Each structure stands twice: as C-alpha cells, then as structure tokens.
Amino acid sequence: MPNARRGEIAAVLDGRVRVLVLTLGALAELESAFGADDLMALATRFETGRLSARDAARIIAAGLNGAGESVTLAEVERMRADGGAAGFARIVADLLAITFAADGAGQVPASPPPPQRA
C-alpha cells in the first residue's frame, strides 16, 4: 500500500499494482539522464509538460527502482499500462505531482483502479 506522505503512488503496470516513488537517488538518476544541474532545473523541465515516451519510461523506471524494484529502462519500455499511452502519462503526472508538490496540492489517490481483464 503506497504512502502518499512519503511521495509514493500505486500504478497498474503489466496487470500488477506496483508502488513508485522518486527517492533522492532516483531524482539524482533523472538529473543525470535529463542533463539537469539540480532539482530546480529538473522540476522546471517537467513543468513544461512536454515529455517523450522515452522520458516517461525513464521516470517510471526511476520510480519503480526508488520503491525497491530492480527494473531496467528496456523492461519498462516493454510494460503495458491500463489506458495505453494515456495511462502512462497519468502515472508520470501523478508521480511528478506528488514528488514536487510543495503544499500538498499534488496529493493523488493512493490506490489505482483494479486491473482491467481482457
């Protein structure tokens, strides 16, 4: 069960509910991947709302790794999310909102809807 106070969210990936969190190490990984000099530069980059599919995969991988899973970028790129591309975008938006919200305004639901069966 994710803890929103710790910046955790839950997301359904490949039909499994998983926890994601951007720890300090995960954020450092993203700074390096995106060529950001510091957290403010990273946050400013994300505020534009313009992220590529590869950017989204990097953010999701960092979030999964931050929560203790050991996944590679290539593994995340092969994952499926409920709602397809929109589902991935929602996961990234929720994770960034809860990570960078200064006043709690970025609180997101702590549990995703149940996985959809095909």
Buried (B, 14 or more C-beta within 10 A) or exposed (E): EBEBEEBBBBBBBEEEBBBBBBBEEBBBBBBEBBEBEEBEEBBEBBEEEEBEEEBBBBBBBBBBBBBEBEBEBEBBBEBEBBBEEEBBBBBBBBBBBBBBBEEEEBEBEBEBEEEEEE
